[in-house]
Each structure stands twice: as C-alpha cells, then as structure tokens.
Amino acid sequence: MIRRAAMFAPEIGGRGAGSGTPVADGTNGLRPSAGPAAGERALAGEAPGGKVSGDPASATGGAVAADGSAMAAPDGRRLVIAVDGPAAAGKGTLARALAGCLGLPYLDTGLLYRVVGRRMLDAGLDPSADASGEAATLRAEDLARGDLRTPEVDRAASRVAGQPAVRAALLQFQRSFGAAHGAVLDGRDIGTVIFPDAAVKLFISASHRARAERRWLQLNAHRSPADGEREAEIAAVEAELVARDAADSGREVAPLRAADDAVRIDTDRLDADAVLAEALRIVRARVG
C-alpha cells in the first residue's frame, strides 16, 4: 500500500550539489555531490543547511571517493534510493539534493531515454522505430547535451522508452551504477523494475497544472511573454504532459507507477527544502 507524506508550502524549485561523488544528470553530465560526512550529518537529523546549492560548471566526472560507499542499507548492501514519478513533478530536483546531502552518486535515468530519443531525431529516424542501436552506443558525454528537455524530445523519449530492446540495453548500466557505490536514481521504474529491492522508494507527484508551470519556466527562464501568450503556452505544455503520462502509464513494458512500498510525496505546495527535509526523514526512518 502506498503511503502519502502530507506536507505544505509553496512551489518546488532549485537544484542540489556539493563536492565529492559523481552525479550523472542533465545539467552537465557528471556533477559532484556532497561527501559522506554530509550524509552522516543528514541522517543524524542535522539540517542540510538551507537550500542545497552548487555551480553545475564545477562538474568533474572524476572517480567516486573511496569512502563514498560508507552509506549502507539495513541489510549491509550499498544504499540505493529510488525516486520515481512523472515529468516535472520535482523528482530530479529532490534526487540531486538528496544525493548531495547523503554523499551518494546520482543518476537521472530519464536522461538516458532522452539521449536515445534525441539521437534518433538527429539521425532523421522515427523514434517509434527500433532504437536499440542508439541505446547500445550511448556515450557519457551525450548526457551533457543542452537540447534534451524540449517537447519534441519529451515525445521521442516516451516512444523509445516503450521499446523492450531499448530498456534492456540500458538496464544493466543503471543497475551497475547503483550497485557499485550506492546511489540516488530517479526515473519512472526505478523502484518497480531497476531496483525493486531498493532500501528507500519515493514516488513524487504533482498536479498537471503545477508541472506544466514548472516545465514552462524551465524552458522559458529568459523570456517575459504577455500573460495571454504565457497562459496559452502553459496550456500546451500541460496537454503534452497529460499525453506523456498516458503513454508512460499505459505502455506494456515498465509502465509508470508507484511501487507498492513507495512513500508518495505530493509537491504541489512544497518548496525544494520542504521536500528534501521530508525525504531525509523518510530515509532516516528506513535506514536508521
């Protein structure tokens, strides 16, 4: 049975970072997260120090620190935290910040499918066609591309993600990433398929309207359109998200759904700090 975390506050936003273990995300490939000492303080109940912030330009892509594996699940295995949810619900913001606080590597798994979809578009191919070749040849530097979060790529990613061969090609990459040193991974099937035995599973959700506003701001940070134009564009983004949810939830292979033992966090009225604080509370309860 899915448990819901009840909280309140304004809109979620921001991004996490620090210095230490590598973070694979859509900002610029591998970014460092905070070291294990920060994780020990966070699990001990100390405040994460307000907003978790960091300059994405400081990415290194270096090796995981030798002591980065200190975080462990109750059974002694590497600590894996699964963060699932639909697009623009705030799962990436949370996962990056959580990884930064706990000193764990971070992987945005949805970015893998965006890269595959983008490469299909670049090659002039229909994303519904067999994309397993693009998935098998995915390179780490592809994750640093700046054109992976557009509506066109949203649709392409959803199409390639529904292909069993593509998911199979990327499955071992994701499992190896988490098993090596522990990790925080976000996506749509982390807690149900990739790491069904993850020590902590979170499902992040929000209304279509809230998600559309966030995605619009993400894509239009430097624009100031008239109110009417802005509303029309947000409505269009909302329609795209509704369609994406239907495709992701209705596909036969690894559909978007919350794991039975996941804790659900609704971020409609939460800011990034409130979501992070609640997630850390959940991790402390599960890991001790």
FENZI-V72798 format. One record per pair of residues at least 6 apart in sequence whose C-alpha atoms are under 7 Angstrom apart, sorted by the first residue. I is the first residue (numbers start at 1). J is the second residue. Records with the same first field share a line. If there is no record, write none. Layout:
I->J ; J
//
This chain:
1->260 ; 261
2->260 ; 261 ; 262 ; 263 ; 264
3->262 ; 263 ; 264
4->263 ; 264 ; 265
5->263 ; 264 ; 265
8->269 ; 270
9->269 ; 270 ; 271
10->269 ; 270 ; 271
11->268 ; 269 ; 270 ; 271
12->90 ; 267 ; 270 ; 271 ; 272
13->93 ; 271 ; 272
14->93 ; 272
15->52 ; 53 ; 93 ; 96 ; 97
16->52 ; 53 ; 54 ; 93 ; 96 ; 97 ; 100
17->32 ; 33 ; 34 ; 52 ; 53 ; 54 ; 96 ; 97 ; 100
18->32 ; 33 ; 34 ; 53 ; 54 ; 100
19->32 ; 33 ; 34 ; 35
20->32 ; 33 ; 34 ; 35 ; 65 ; 103
21->32 ; 33 ; 34 ; 35 ; 64 ; 65 ; 68 ; 103 ; 104 ; 105
22->30 ; 31 ; 32 ; 33 ; 61 ; 62 ; 64 ; 105 ; 106
23->30 ; 31 ; 32 ; 33 ; 105 ; 106 ; 107
24->30 ; 31 ; 106 ; 107 ; 108
25->107 ; 108 ; 111 ; 143
26->111 ; 143 ; 144
27->56 ; 144
28->56 ; 144
29->141 ; 143 ; 144
30->59 ; 60 ; 61
31->56 ; 58 ; 59 ; 60 ; 61
32->59 ; 60
33->99 ; 100 ; 103 ; 104 ; 105
34->100 ; 101 ; 102 ; 103
35->68 ; 103
36->67 ; 68 ; 70 ; 102 ; 103
38->101 ; 102 ; 103
39->101 ; 102 ; 103
40->102
42->48 ; 101 ; 102
43->280 ; 284
48->101
50->273
51->273
52->97
68->103 ; 104 ; 181
69->78 ; 181 ; 182
71->78 ; 79
72->78 ; 79
73->79 ; 199 ; 287
74->287
78->179 ; 181 ; 182
79->182 ; 183 ; 199
80->178 ; 182 ; 183 ; 184 ; 198 ; 199 ; 200
81->183 ; 184 ; 185 ; 198 ; 199 ; 200 ; 201
82->184 ; 185 ; 186 ; 190 ; 191 ; 198 ; 200 ; 201 ; 202
83->91 ; 95 ; 185 ; 186 ; 187 ; 190 ; 201 ; 202 ; 203
84->91 ; 186 ; 187 ; 188 ; 189 ; 190 ; 191 ; 202 ; 203 ; 204
85->91 ; 187 ; 188 ; 203 ; 204 ; 205
86->188 ; 205 ; 245
88->211 ; 214 ; 215
89->204 ; 205 ; 206 ; 211 ; 267
90->204
91->186 ; 204
92->108 ; 186
94->272 ; 275 ; 276
95->184 ; 185 ; 186
96->106
97->276
98->276
99->105 ; 106 ; 184
104->182 ; 183 ; 184
105->182 ; 183 ; 184
106->183 ; 184 ; 185
107->184 ; 185 ; 186
108->185 ; 186 ; 187
109->185 ; 186 ; 187
110->187
111->143
113->157 ; 160 ; 161
114->148 ; 153 ; 157
115->142 ; 143 ; 148
116->134 ; 135
117->127 ; 153 ; 156 ; 157 ; 160
118->148 ; 153
119->134
120->126 ; 127
121->127
127->156 ; 159 ; 160
128->159 ; 160
131->160 ; 166
132->165 ; 166 ; 169
135->166 ; 169 ; 170
136->169
158->244 ; 247 ; 248
160->166
161->167
162->251 ; 253
164->253
171->194
175->194
188->256
189->254 ; 256
191->198 ; 201 ; 259
192->259
193->254
199->286
200->283 ; 286
201->262 ; 263
202->262 ; 263 ; 264
203->258 ; 262 ; 263 ; 264 ; 265
204->264 ; 265 ; 266
205->265 ; 266 ; 267
206->266 ; 267 ; 268
207->268
208->238 ; 241 ; 242
209->238
210->268
212->234 ; 237 ; 238
213->234
216->234 ; 237
248->255 ; 256
249->255 ; 256 ; 257
//
